[in-house]
Amino acid sequence: MDNFEALFGWKLAIVAVGLLIFGYFYNQLVERLQSKTNSYTAELVVLGVLVTVLSAGFALSLNLNQIAGIIFFFICSGSPMVIGSIVRNMRDQEEARRQTRETLPHDD
């Protein structure tokens, strides 16, 4: 094993441990925000995956073009979920407003 392989192995280990720590604290943050972010789960997942993609790019010594390509494909696969999450949230909010209007006393 030459110096490059030894350094590369350490780099992977450091990034892996860093991601485990990030995941733990990110989960704590999401749990605290859960009541406020129920409708925005897709967006929270996007942030977590973005951190993972960037970390992987660093750990695997990818160049910026390779990282940009991975992020582009991630955007392609994740955009429908984010858009769907926004649409569902808007629909849920409108339904809640409608139900509130129906339950309020009317001046007849």
Protein Blocks (a to p, Z undefined) as FASTA:
>chain_A
ZZklmmmmmmmmmmmmmmmmmmmmmmmmmmmmmmmmmmmmmmmmmmmmmmmmmmmmmmno
pafklmmmmmmmmmmmmmmmmmmmmmmmmmmmmmmmmmmmmmpccdZZ
